[in-house]
Amino acid sequence: MKEKEHNNEQSFEEAMLELEEIVGKLEEGDVPLEESIRLFQEGMKLSKLCHDKLQHVEKQMDELLKENGEREPFTIQEED
């Protein structure tokens, strides 16, 4: 199996689906050791990609545009 190229062009959802496939293969336990190591490394790359994408979205959510175009920190007001 050829190692896939992971880049920021891959969507979060695509990366998560691929990661789930890898986890499924590793959980089956029928994968040779060398293939398990390669899948694990590929999974770690996908995990980092997903984490980075989530952090980017979190930063975007931290700042929302006010009506006048200025940015302000995003806060959630809890009801009492």
N, C-alpha and C positions, 0 to 999 in steps of 0.2 A: 504494500500500500504506500503510495507516494504522499509525502508530507505536504499539506496544503499551505499556501501563503496566506497569512493573516495580516490584514492591514486595517486602517481606520475606515476604509470604504465599506467593510463588511458591517452590516447592521447589527445592533444589539441582539435582535431576535434571531438572526441567522447564526451568530456566534453562540447563543444559548442553545439552540437546537443541536448544533454540532457538538457542543460540550456535553449535552445530555446523551447523545449517541456514544460518545467516548466513555462516559461514566457507565452506561449500560453494558458496553463491551467489557470493561474492566470488572464490573460486578459479576458477569457470567463466569469469570475465572478460567475460561478455556483458551486464553490468549497466551502464547509463548512469552517467556520473560523479556526477550529483546523487544518484542512488539508492545508489551505492557509498558516498558520504559518509554518507548517512543510515543505511545498514546498518552501517557502521563505528562510528558513534556509538552505535547501539543495541547492537552487540556489546561496546563498551567498558562500557556500563552493565551488561550481563549479566555481563561478566567481573568487574566490581567487586562485584556482588551475590554471585557465586559465591565470590570471595575473602573477602568479609566473613563469609559463612556458614561457610566453612572455618576462619577465625580463631575464630569463636564456638565451633565444635565443638572446636577445639584447646584453647581455654581450659577447656571443660568436661572434657576428657580430662586436663588438667593437675592437676585435683583430683578425687580419688575419695573417696567416703565410706568411712571406716573403720567397723568393726563397731559402735563406740560412738557413731557419728554425727558425729564430728569429721572435718574435712577435712584431707587431707594431700596434698602434691604427688605427682603421678604420676611414677614412675620405672620404667624397664625395666632389670632386672638381666641383664647379659650373662653367659652361661656361659663359664667358662674352659676 
